[in-house]
C-alpha cells in the first residue's frame, strides 16, 4: 500500500530558511519539494564531487577486503586528505597502467629482433657502419638476397609467419631497395622494455600503502560525503523556494507521512515566525510516494522499483504481483536442483550485509524455495526425472505434473487469471476516482472474459460449475449484459449510436490486445521446457562422452575414475551454463509479464518521485 501523505505550505523569513531546513534535517520526516530544479555550474561541480566521493567509498570498501590491504597502516587525519590521496593514486595508477600497456605492446613488436645494445649500434655508426632493419615476405627476401648490391651485407635475424626480419649493413651511402618495410628500432630491446614495465608495476604496488591508509579513513570520507550531500540538499531547497515580499519571505512546499505528522506539527508549532497550512494530499498533487507493505510484499518492492513507483492516490500493486512473480520465476526455472543451488546462494548473500543486499538475498531465497517446490511437483532434479528415480515405470500414473504435455494450457489459464485480476483492480480504481458509471465499458469486457473463462475454460480442467456452461441461459445472459455495457454504455454521456461505433472499435483493439496478452504467458511454458531439455542434454552428453552410459563393466579403477571426472566436469560446466541462462530468463520474463501485461490491464499509473525527507545524510 501507499503511505498517506500530508501536505504543508510553509511561509517564513528568508533569513531563517537555512536554520529551519537544519531543524527539518534533524527531524528527518519532511520532504521539501525540489521538483524542476536545474543545477547551476557551481551546483554541477558539487554533483561531480558527490559522485566522486561515492565512487571512492565503493572502491575503498572493496579494496579493504582485498589481499593488498594493510590493516596496520596509519589512517589520514581528515576525510578530504584521504579522498585527495585516493584521487592521486587513482590518477597515478591510470598513468602507470597505460605506460605498462604501451611498453608491453612495444616489447611484443620488438621481440622478433632479439636482444641488442643501442650503445653498440651507436658506436658502429660513429665508425661509419650503418645498420638498417627490414621486414619482408620470404619470397621478397630471397629475391633481394639473390640481387644484393655490392657493399651491402645481409644479416638474417628471425623468421616468423612467413616474414623475415633482417638487417642490411653498409659502410657508405649505398642505396638499399627492399620490397618490404623498413623498421626503426626503439632505444631498448624487448627484455629491457619488459623490465621497465615490471618496475612500473612495482611502483604501482607501492601505491597500495596510500590506498590502505585511505581505506582505514572510510568513516572520515563518509562524514565529508554526508556533508556534501546535505549541502546539495540545502541548495536544491533554497533554489526551489518561492520568494515573496521583495525576497523577505520564502514559501516552501513540504510533505510528511500521516503517521508522523504529529511530530512535524510539534516542530512547526514551536518554531518562531513561521506560518503553515496543512491538508491531506490528493491524487492531483505531485505528492511523493512511500510504500508501506508487510514483510513478504516488501521483498518485491525491489522488482517494482525497476519500473516505477505507483502514482500517489492509486493502488500499490506490489502485494498483488509479488506472489505471481514468485510463481512465474519457479515455472521458468522449473528444477528442484537449480532451486536448491539458488537457495544456497541466497543464504550466502545474507551474510554480505546492507539493507538492499539483504532484501535481494531474501527475494532469492523466496523465489528459490518456490522453485524447489514447483520443480519437485513437475518431477525435475538437475534434469533427471524424479518419478524415474523413485521407480515409476514409463506411462504409469504418478502424483507429479507432466510439464511438457500438461502445462501449456495451464500457462494460458494463469495468464487469464492475472489479467482478470488486473482488470478488476482497474475497475475498482476507475470507480474510486471517476464513479461507477465510468467503468461500464471495462466492466462489460470483464464480465464477458470471466463468463467465457468459467463456462469454457474451467471444464477443460475438469472444474466446470453445474448449470453454467457454454449452452446455459445464465451464460448467455451474462454475455448479453457484458455486450450491452461494452457496446452501448461505454460512455453514458454520449449518444448510444456513437457508443456502438466506439464499442466496435474498442472490441477490435481489446480482442487483439487481450489475445496477445494471454499468449504472452506461453513464455512461462517455453522457458521452463527449454531449461529442462537443456539439462537433460547435458546429462546425456556427460554420460555418453565419458562412456558411463555403457556401464563400468570390467574397466580398471583408474579408467572408471577418469570417466567419473570427465562426466563431473561436463555436468558442472553444462549445468552451470544452463542455470545461469535460465536464472536470467526466470528473472527477466516474469518482470516483463508484470510490467507489460499485468500493469497495462490494471491501469497502472507511475508516480513522479519517491518520498525523500531532508535528513542527516549517511551512506
C-alpha positions as CSV (number, residue, x, y, z in Angstrom):
1,X,0.0,0.0,0.0
2,X,0.9,3.7,-0.4
3,X,1.6,5.6,2.8
4,X,-0.9,8.5,3.3
5,X,0.8,11.9,2.9
6,X,0.1,15.3,4.4
7,X,0.9,18.5,2.5
8,X,2.4,21.5,4.2
9,X,2.7,25.0,2.7
10,X,5.3,26.8,4.8
11,X,6.0,30.6,5.0
12,X,8.9,32.1,6.9
13,X,11.5,34.8,6.8
14,X,14.3,34.3,4.2
15,X,17.0,34.7,6.8
16,X,15.5,31.8,8.8
17,X,15.5,29.4,5.9
18,X,18.9,27.8,6.4
19,X,18.3,27.3,10.1
20,X,14.8,26.0,9.5
21,X,16.0,23.4,7.0
22,X,18.6,22.3,9.5
23,X,15.8,21.8,12.1
24,X,13.9,19.7,9.5
25,X,17.0,17.8,8.8
26,X,17.4,16.9,12.4
27,X,13.8,15.7,12.5
28,X,14.2,13.8,9.2
29,X,10.4,13.5,8.5
30,X,9.7,16.2,5.9
31,X,10.2,16.0,2.1
32,X,10.6,19.5,0.7
33,X,9.6,19.7,-3.0
34,X,12.5,20.4,-5.3
35,X,11.0,19.1,-8.5
36,X,12.1,21.0,-11.5
37,X,15.5,22.0,-10.0
38,X,18.1,22.9,-12.6
39,X,21.7,22.9,-11.3
40,X,24.0,25.8,-11.9
41,X,27.6,25.5,-12.9
42,X,28.6,25.6,-9.3
43,X,25.9,23.0,-8.4
44,X,27.3,20.7,-11.2
45,X,30.7,20.8,-9.6
46,X,29.1,19.8,-6.3
47,X,27.3,17.0,-8.0
48,X,30.5,15.8,-9.6
49,X,32.2,16.0,-6.2
50,X,29.5,13.9,-4.6
51,X,29.7,11.3,-7.3
52,X,33.4,11.2,-7.0
53,X,33.1,10.6,-3.2
54,X,30.6,7.9,-3.8
55,X,32.9,6.0,-6.2
56,X,35.8,6.4,-3.8
57,X,33.7,4.9,-1.0
58,X,32.7,2.0,-3.2
59,X,36.3,1.4,-4.3
60,X,37.9,1.7,-0.9
61,X,35.2,-0.6,0.7
62,X,36.1,-3.2,-1.9
63,X,39.9,-2.6,-1.5
64,X,39.5,-3.1,2.2
65,X,38.6,-6.8,1.5
66,X,41.4,-7.3,-1.0
67,X,44.8,-9.0,-0.4
68,X,46.6,-5.7,-0.9
69,X,45.0,-4.0,2.1
70,X,47.4,-3.4,5.0
71,X,45.4,-3.2,8.3
72,X,48.5,-1.8,10.1
73,X,48.6,1.4,8.0
74,X,48.0,4.8,9.7
75,X,44.7,6.4,8.7
76,X,44.6,10.0,7.4
77,X,43.7,12.9,9.7
78,X,40.7,14.1,7.6
79,X,38.2,12.8,5.0
80,X,39.4,15.4,2.5
81,X,43.1,14.3,2.9
82,X,42.1,10.7,2.5
83,X,40.0,11.5,-0.6
84,X,42.8,13.5,-2.1
85,X,45.2,10.6,-1.6
86,X,42.7,8.2,-3.3
87,X,42.4,10.6,-6.2
88,X,46.2,10.9,-6.5
89,X,46.6,7.1,-6.5
90,X,43.7,6.7,-9.0
91,X,45.3,9.1,-11.5
92,X,48.8,7.8,-10.9
93,X,47.6,4.2,-11.3
94,X,45.8,5.1,-14.6
95,X,49.1,6.7,-15.9
96,X,51.2,3.7,-14.8
97,X,48.8,1.1,-16.3
98,X,48.7,2.9,-19.6
99,X,52.5,3.1,-19.7
100,X,52.8,-0.6,-18.8
101,X,50.4,-1.5,-21.6
102,X,52.4,0.7,-24.0
103,X,55.7,-1.0,-23.0
104,X,54.3,-4.5,-23.3
105,X,52.9,-3.7,-26.7
106,X,56.2,-2.3,-27.9
107,X,58.0,-5.2,-26.4
108,X,56.0,-7.7,-28.4
109,X,56.7,-5.7,-31.5
110,X,60.5,-5.6,-30.8
111,X,60.7,-9.3,-29.7
112,X,61.5,-10.7,-33.1
113,X,64.6,-8.6,-33.3
114,X,66.1,-10.4,-30.2
115,X,68.4,-8.7,-27.8
116,X,70.5,-5.7,-28.9
117,X,72.5,-2.9,-27.4
118,X,71.8,0.6,-28.7
119,X,75.2,1.7,-27.3
120,X,77.0,-0.8,-29.6
121,X,74.9,0.3,-32.6
122,X,75.8,3.9,-31.9
123,X,79.5,3.1,-31.7
124,X,79.3,1.3,-35.1
125,X,77.5,4.3,-36.6
126,X,80.4,6.6,-35.3
127,X,82.8,4.4,-37.2
128,X,80.8,4.7,-40.5
129,X,78.9,1.4,-40.2
130,X,75.2,1.9,-41.0
131,X,72.6,-0.7,-39.9
132,X,69.1,-0.6,-41.5
133,X,66.4,-3.0,-40.4
134,X,63.7,-4.5,-42.7
135,X,60.8,-6.9,-42.6
136,X,59.9,-8.6,-45.8
137,X,58.0,-11.6,-47.1
138,X,60.1,-14.7,-47.6
139,X,59.9,-14.5,-51.4
140,X,60.8,-10.9,-51.5
141,X,63.7,-11.6,-49.1
142,X,65.1,-14.4,-51.2
143,X,64.9,-12.2,-54.3
144,X,66.8,-9.4,-52.5
145,X,69.5,-11.9,-51.4
146,X,70.0,-13.0,-55.0
147,X,70.3,-9.4,-56.2
148,X,72.2,-8.0,-53.2
149,X,74.0,-4.8,-54.1
150,X,77.8,-4.6,-53.8
151,X,79.0,-3.2,-50.5
152,X,75.9,-4.4,-48.6
153,X,75.9,-7.3,-46.1
154,X,72.6,-9.0,-45.2
155,X,72.2,-10.5,-41.7
156,X,69.1,-12.6,-41.1
157,X,67.8,-12.1,-37.6
158,X,64.5,-14.0,-37.3
159,X,61.6,-15.7,-39.3
160,X,58.1,-15.5,-38.1
161,X,54.8,-16.3,-40.0
162,X,56.5,-16.3,-43.4
163,X,58.1,-12.9,-42.6
164,X,61.8,-12.5,-42.5
165,X,63.5,-10.0,-40.1
166,X,66.9,-8.9,-41.3
167,X,69.5,-6.1,-41.2
168,X,71.4,-4.5,-44.0
169,X,74.9,-3.5,-43.1
170,X,76.6,-0.8,-45.2
171,X,79.7,1.4,-44.8
172,X,78.8,4.1,-47.2
173,X,75.7,5.8,-48.8
174,X,74.9,2.7,-50.9
175,X,71.2,2.6,-51.7
176,X,69.3,-0.4,-50.3
177,X,65.9,-1.0,-52.1
178,X,63.9,-3.8,-50.5
179,X,60.3,-4.9,-51.3
180,X,59.3,-4.8,-47.6
181,X,59.0,-2.5,-44.6
182,X,61.9,-0.6,-43.1
183,X,61.8,-0.6,-39.3
184,X,63.3,1.8,-36.8
185,X,64.3,0.0,-33.6
186,X,63.4,1.6,-30.2
187,X,66.0,2.6,-27.7
188,X,65.6,-0.7,-25.8
189,X,65.2,-4.3,-26.6
190,X,62.3,-6.5,-25.6
191,X,63.9,-7.7,-22.4
192,X,64.7,-4.1,-21.3
193,X,61.2,-2.9,-22.1
194,X,59.6,-5.7,-20.1
195,X,62.0,-4.9,-17.2
196,X,60.7,-1.3,-17.3
197,X,57.1,-2.5,-17.3
198,X,57.9,-4.6,-14.2
199,X,59.5,-1.7,-12.5
200,X,56.3,0.4,-13.1
201,X,54.2,-2.4,-11.7
202,X,56.3,-2.4,-8.6
203,X,55.8,1.3,-8.4
204,X,52.0,0.8,-8.7
205,X,52.0,-1.8,-6.0
206,X,53.7,0.8,-3.7
207,X,50.5,2.9,-4.1
208,X,48.6,0.3,-2.2
209,X,50.1,1.7,1.0
210,X,48.3,5.0,0.4
211,X,45.1,3.2,-0.5
212,X,45.3,1.2,2.7
213,X,45.5,4.5,4.7
214,X,42.6,5.9,2.8
215,X,40.6,2.7,3.3
216,X,41.2,3.0,7.1
217,X,39.8,6.5,6.8
218,X,36.4,5.4,5.4
219,X,34.5,6.9,8.3
220,X,36.1,10.3,7.7
221,X,35.4,10.1,4.0
222,X,31.8,9.1,4.7
223,X,31.3,12.0,7.0
224,X,32.5,14.5,4.5
225,X,30.4,12.8,1.8
226,X,27.4,13.3,4.0
227,X,28.3,17.0,4.4
228,X,28.4,17.4,0.6
229,X,25.0,15.7,0.2
230,X,23.5,17.9,2.9
231,X,25.0,20.9,1.1
232,X,23.4,19.9,-2.2
233,X,20.1,19.3,-0.4
234,X,20.2,22.8,1.0
235,X,21.0,24.2,-2.4
236,X,18.0,22.5,-4.0
237,X,15.6,23.6,-1.3
238,X,16.9,27.1,-1.5
239,X,16.7,27.3,-5.3
240,X,13.1,26.0,-5.4
241,X,11.7,28.0,-2.6
242,X,9.3,30.7,-3.8
243,X,10.4,34.2,-2.7
244,X,7.9,37.0,-2.0
245,X,7.8,40.4,-0.4
246,X,10.9,41.6,-2.2
247,X,12.8,38.4,-1.1
248,X,12.0,38.9,2.6
249,X,9.7,35.8,2.7
250,X,10.1,32.3,1.3
251,X,7.3,29.8,0.6
252,X,8.1,26.1,0.6
253,X,6.1,23.0,-0.1
254,X,6.6,20.0,2.2
255,X,5.3,16.5,2.7
256,X,5.2,14.2,5.6
257,X,3.6,10.8,6.3
258,X,0.3,11.0,8.1
259,X,1.7,8.6,10.8
260,X,4.4,11.0,11.8
261,X,2.6,14.3,11.1
262,X,2.1,15.0,14.8
263,X,5.8,15.2,15.3
264,X,6.1,17.6,12.4
265,X,3.3,19.7,13.8
266,X,5.1,19.9,17.1
267,X,8.2,21.4,15.5
268,X,6.2,23.8,13.3
269,X,4.0,25.0,16.2
270,X,7.1,25.9,18.3
271,X,9.2,27.4,15.5
272,X,9.1,31.2,15.7
273,X,7.9,33.4,12.8
274,X,6.5,30.5,10.8
275,X,3.1,30.2,9.2
276,X,2.0,26.9,7.7
277,X,-1.1,25.4,6.1
278,X,-1.7,21.7,6.4
279,X,-4.0,19.4,4.4
280,X,-4.3,15.8,3.2
281,X,-2.5,15.1,-0.2
282,X,-4.8,14.3,-3.1
283,X,-4.2,12.4,-6.4
284,X,-4.0,15.8,-8.2
285,X,-1.0,16.8,-6.1
286,X,2.5,15.9,-7.1
287,X,2.9,14.1,-3.8
288,X,5.9,11.9,-3.2
289,X,5.3,8.2,-2.8
290,X,6.4,5.8,0.0
291,X,5.4,2.2,0.0
292,X,4.2,0.5,3.2
293,X,3.9,-3.3,2.9
294,X,4.2,-6.3,5.0
295,X,7.5,-8.3,5.2
296,X,6.6,-10.6,2.3
297,X,5.4,-7.9,-0.2
298,X,8.3,-5.6,0.8
299,X,10.7,-8.1,-0.8
300,X,9.1,-7.4,-4.2
301,X,9.4,-3.6,-3.9
302,X,12.8,-4.2,-5.4
303,X,11.2,-5.6,-8.5
304,X,8.6,-2.9,-8.8
305,X,11.1,-0.1,-8.3
306,X,12.9,-1.2,-11.5
307,X,9.9,0.1,-13.5
308,X,8.3,2.9,-11.5
309,X,6.6,3.7,-8.2
310,X,2.8,4.0,-8.4
311,X,1.2,7.4,-8.6
312,X,0.0,8.8,-5.2
313,X,-3.7,8.2,-4.8
314,X,-3.7,5.0,-6.8
315,X,-3.0,1.4,-5.7
316,X,0.3,-0.1,-4.9
317,X,0.3,-3.4,-6.8
318,X,3.3,-4.9,-5.1
319,X,1.3,-7.2,-2.9
320,X,-0.7,-8.4,-5.9
321,X,2.1,-9.1,-8.4
322,X,4.5,-10.5,-5.7
323,X,3.0,-14.0,-5.5
324,X,2.6,-14.2,-9.3
325,X,6.2,-13.1,-9.8
326,X,7.4,-15.8,-7.4
327,X,5.3,-18.4,-9.2
328,X,6.5,-17.3,-12.6
329,X,10.1,-17.5,-11.5
330,X,9.6,-21.0,-10.3
331,X,7.8,-22.0,-13.5
332,X,10.6,-20.6,-15.7
333,X,13.4,-22.2,-13.7
334,X,11.4,-25.4,-13.2
335,X,14.0,-27.6,-11.5
336,X,14.3,-28.5,-7.8
337,X,18.1,-28.9,-8.1
338,X,18.6,-25.5,-9.6
339,X,16.3,-24.0,-6.9
340,X,18.4,-25.6,-4.2
341,X,21.6,-24.0,-5.7
342,X,19.9,-20.6,-5.8
343,X,18.7,-21.1,-2.2
344,X,22.3,-21.7,-1.1
345,X,23.4,-18.6,-2.9
346,X,20.7,-16.6,-1.3
347,X,21.6,-17.7,2.1
348,X,25.3,-16.9,1.4
349,X,24.2,-13.5,0.2
350,X,22.6,-12.7,3.5
351,X,26.0,-12.5,5.1
352,X,27.1,-9.7,2.8
353,X,25.3,-7.1,4.9
354,X,23.4,-3.9,3.7
355,X,19.7,-3.4,3.6
356,X,19.4,-3.8,-0.2
357,X,21.7,-6.8,-0.2
358,X,19.6,-8.5,2.4
359,X,16.4,-7.7,0.5
360,X,17.9,-9.2,-2.6
361,X,19.0,-12.2,-0.6
362,X,15.6,-12.8,0.9
363,X,14.0,-12.4,-2.5
364,X,16.3,-15.0,-3.9
365,X,15.5,-17.3,-1.0
366,X,11.8,-16.9,-1.5
367,X,11.9,-17.5,-5.3
368,X,14.4,-20.4,-4.9
369,X,12.1,-22.1,-2.3
370,X,9.1,-21.7,-4.7
371,X,11.4,-23.2,-7.5
372,X,12.2,-26.2,-5.3
373,X,8.5,-26.8,-4.6
374,X,7.4,-26.4,-8.2
375,X,10.4,-28.4,-9.6
376,X,9.6,-31.2,-7.2
377,X,5.9,-31.1,-8.4
378,X,7.0,-31.4,-12.0
379,X,9.5,-34.1,-11.1
380,X,12.7,-32.4,-12.3
381,X,16.0,-32.6,-10.4
382,X,19.1,-31.4,-12.3
383,X,17.4,-32.6,-15.5
384,X,16.7,-36.1,-14.0
385,X,13.2,-37.4,-13.7
386,X,12.2,-37.8,-10.0
387,X,9.4,-40.3,-10.9
388,X,12.1,-42.5,-12.7
389,X,14.4,-42.2,-9.7
390,X,11.5,-43.3,-7.4
391,X,10.9,-46.4,-9.6
392,X,7.9,-45.3,-11.6
393,X,7.6,-47.1,-14.9
394,X,7.1,-45.1,-18.2
395,X,3.3,-44.4,-18.7
396,X,2.5,-45.3,-15.1
397,X,0.3,-42.7,-13.3
398,X,2.3,-40.6,-10.8
399,X,1.5,-37.8,-8.4
400,X,3.8,-35.5,-10.4
401,X,2.8,-33.0,-13.1
402,X,3.6,-33.9,-16.7
403,X,5.1,-30.5,-17.5
404,X,5.7,-30.9,-21.3
405,X,2.2,-32.3,-22.0
406,X,0.0,-30.6,-19.4
407,X,1.4,-27.2,-18.7
408,X,0.8,-25.4,-22.0
409,X,-2.9,-24.9,-21.2
410,X,-2.1,-24.2,-17.5
411,X,0.2,-21.3,-18.5
412,X,-2.6,-19.7,-20.6
413,X,-5.0,-20.2,-17.6
414,X,-2.6,-18.4,-15.3
415,X,-2.4,-15.6,-17.8
416,X,-6.2,-15.2,-17.9
417,X,-6.4,-15.2,-14.1
418,X,-3.7,-12.5,-13.7
419,X,-5.3,-10.4,-16.5
420,X,-8.7,-10.7,-14.8
421,X,-7.3,-9.6,-11.5
422,X,-5.7,-6.6,-13.2
423,X,-9.0,-5.7,-14.9
424,X,-10.8,-5.9,-11.5
425,X,-8.2,-3.6,-10.0
426,X,-8.7,-1.2,-12.9
427,X,-12.5,-1.2,-12.4
428,X,-12.0,-0.5,-8.7
429,X,-9.7,2.4,-9.3
430,X,-11.8,3.9,-12.0
431,X,-14.9,3.7,-9.7
432,X,-13.0,5.3,-6.9
433,X,-11.7,8.2,-9.0
434,X,-14.5,8.8,-11.5
435,X,-17.5,6.9,-10.4
436,X,-19.0,3.6,-11.2
437,X,-20.7,4.7,-14.4
438,X,-17.2,5.4,-15.9
439,X,-16.3,1.7,-15.8
440,X,-19.2,0.3,-17.8
441,X,-17.1,-0.4,-20.9
442,X,-14.3,-2.1,-18.9
443,X,-16.8,-3.9,-16.7
444,X,-18.6,-5.3,-19.8
445,X,-15.3,-6.8,-21.1
446,X,-14.6,-8.2,-17.6
447,X,-18.0,-9.9,-17.5
448,X,-17.5,-11.4,-20.9
449,X,-14.0,-12.7,-20.3
450,X,-14.9,-14.0,-16.8
451,X,-18.0,-15.7,-18.1
452,X,-16.2,-17.3,-21.0
453,X,-13.4,-18.5,-18.8
454,X,-15.8,-20.1,-16.3
455,X,-18.1,-21.6,-19.0
456,X,-15.5,-22.8,-21.5
457,X,-12.2,-22.7,-19.7
458,X,-12.9,-24.5,-16.4
459,X,-14.5,-27.6,-18.0
460,X,-11.2,-28.1,-19.8
461,X,-9.6,-28.7,-16.4
462,X,-12.5,-30.8,-15.1
463,X,-13.7,-27.9,-12.9
464,X,-16.9,-26.9,-14.5
465,X,-19.7,-25.2,-12.5
466,X,-23.0,-27.1,-12.8
467,X,-25.6,-25.0,-14.7
468,X,-23.0,-22.6,-16.0
469,X,-21.7,-23.8,-19.3
470,X,-21.5,-22.5,-22.9
471,X,-25.1,-23.6,-23.6
472,X,-26.7,-22.4,-20.4
473,X,-29.1,-19.5,-20.3
474,X,-27.3,-17.8,-17.5
475,X,-24.1,-17.8,-19.6
476,X,-25.9,-16.1,-22.5
477,X,-27.4,-13.6,-20.0
478,X,-24.0,-12.7,-18.7
479,X,-22.6,-12.4,-22.2
480,X,-25.5,-10.2,-23.1
481,X,-25.1,-7.9,-20.1
482,X,-21.4,-7.6,-20.9
483,X,-22.1,-6.8,-24.6
484,X,-24.6,-4.1,-23.6
485,X,-22.2,-2.5,-21.2
486,X,-19.3,-2.7,-23.7
487,X,-21.1,-1.6,-26.8
488,X,-23.9,0.8,-25.7
489,X,-22.9,2.1,-22.3
490,X,-19.2,2.6,-22.6
491,X,-19.8,6.3,-22.1
492,X,-23.2,7.2,-20.8
493,X,-22.8,10.8,-21.7
494,X,-22.6,10.1,-25.4
495,X,-25.3,9.1,-28.0
496,X,-25.8,5.3,-27.9
497,X,-25.1,5.1,-31.7
498,X,-21.7,6.8,-31.2
499,X,-21.1,4.4,-28.3
500,X,-21.9,1.4,-30.5
501,X,-19.4,2.5,-33.1
502,X,-16.8,3.3,-30.5
503,X,-17.6,0.0,-28.8
504,X,-17.0,-2.0,-32.0
505,X,-13.6,-0.3,-32.5
506,X,-12.7,-1.0,-28.8
507,X,-13.8,-4.6,-29.4
508,X,-11.3,-5.0,-32.2
509,X,-8.5,-3.4,-30.1
510,X,-9.4,-5.4,-27.0
511,X,-9.7,-8.7,-28.7
512,X,-6.3,-8.4,-30.4
513,X,-4.7,-6.9,-27.3
514,X,-6.1,-9.5,-24.9
515,X,-5.2,-12.3,-27.2
516,X,-1.7,-11.1,-27.4
517,X,-1.5,-10.6,-23.6
518,X,-2.8,-14.1,-22.9
519,X,-0.4,-15.7,-25.5
520,X,2.5,-13.9,-23.8
521,X,2.1,-16.3,-20.9
522,X,3.2,-19.2,-23.1
523,X,6.7,-17.9,-22.4
524,X,6.4,-19.5,-19.0
525,X,5.9,-22.9,-20.6
526,X,8.5,-22.3,-23.3
527,X,11.3,-21.2,-20.9
528,X,10.6,-23.9,-18.3
529,X,10.6,-26.5,-21.0
530,X,13.8,-25.3,-22.7
531,X,15.7,-25.2,-19.5
532,X,14.6,-28.8,-18.7
533,X,15.5,-30.0,-22.1
534,X,19.0,-28.5,-21.9
535,X,19.5,-30.0,-18.5
536,X,18.7,-33.5,-20.0
537,X,21.0,-32.8,-22.9
538,X,24.0,-32.1,-20.6
539,X,23.2,-35.2,-18.6
540,X,23.2,-37.3,-21.8
541,X,26.4,-35.6,-23.0
542,X,28.2,-36.3,-19.7
543,X,27.2,-40.0,-19.6
544,X,27.8,-40.5,-23.4
545,X,31.1,-38.8,-23.8
546,X,32.6,-40.2,-20.7
547,X,31.4,-43.7,-21.6
548,X,29.5,-44.2,-18.4
549,X,26.3,-44.7,-20.3
550,X,27.6,-48.2,-21.3
551,X,28.3,-49.1,-17.7
552,X,31.5,-49.7,-15.8
553,X,31.9,-53.4,-16.8
554,X,35.4,-54.8,-16.2
555,X,37.2,-51.5,-16.6
556,X,40.2,-50.8,-14.3
557,X,39.6,-48.5,-11.4
558,X,41.6,-45.7,-12.8
559,X,39.6,-45.8,-16.1
560,X,36.4,-45.5,-14.1
561,X,37.9,-42.7,-12.0
562,X,38.8,-40.8,-15.3
563,X,35.3,-41.4,-16.6
564,X,33.7,-40.0,-13.4
565,X,36.0,-36.9,-13.5
566,X,35.1,-36.3,-17.2
567,X,31.4,-36.7,-16.5
568,X,31.6,-34.5,-13.5
569,X,33.3,-31.7,-15.5
570,X,30.7,-31.8,-18.2
571,X,27.9,-31.8,-15.7
572,X,29.3,-28.9,-13.7
573,X,30.1,-26.8,-16.8
574,X,26.9,-27.7,-18.6
575,X,24.5,-27.2,-15.7
576,X,26.4,-24.1,-14.6
577,X,25.8,-22.5,-18.1
578,X,22.1,-23.7,-18.1
579,X,21.5,-22.4,-14.6
580,X,23.0,-19.0,-15.4
581,X,20.9,-18.6,-18.6
582,X,17.7,-20.0,-17.0
583,X,18.1,-17.8,-13.9
584,X,18.4,-14.7,-16.1
585,X,15.3,-15.7,-18.1
586,X,13.4,-16.5,-14.9
587,X,14.3,-13.0,-13.6
588,X,13.5,-11.0,-16.7
589,X,10.5,-12.7,-18.3
590,X,8.2,-12.7,-15.2
591,X,9.2,-9.0,-14.9
592,X,8.0,-8.4,-18.5
593,X,4.7,-10.1,-17.8
594,X,4.3,-8.0,-14.7
595,X,5.2,-4.6,-16.2
596,X,3.6,-5.1,-19.7
597,X,0.6,-7.4,-19.4
598,X,-0.5,-7.0,-15.8
599,X,0.3,-3.3,-15.3
600,X,-1.5,-2.4,-18.6
601,X,-4.7,-4.3,-17.7
602,X,-4.6,-3.0,-14.1
603,X,-4.4,0.6,-15.4
604,X,-1.1,1.3,-13.6
605,X,-0.1,4.9,-13.3
606,X,3.5,5.8,-12.4
607,X,4.5,8.3,-9.8
608,X,6.9,11.2,-10.3
609,X,9.1,10.8,-7.3
610,X,9.7,8.9,-4.1
611,X,9.4,10.2,-0.5
612,X,12.9,11.6,0.4
613,X,12.8,13.7,3.5
614,X,15.6,16.2,4.3
615,X,17.7,14.5,6.9
616,X,21.1,14.0,8.2
617,X,22.9,12.2,5.5
618,X,24.7,8.9,5.7
619,X,25.8,6.3,3.1
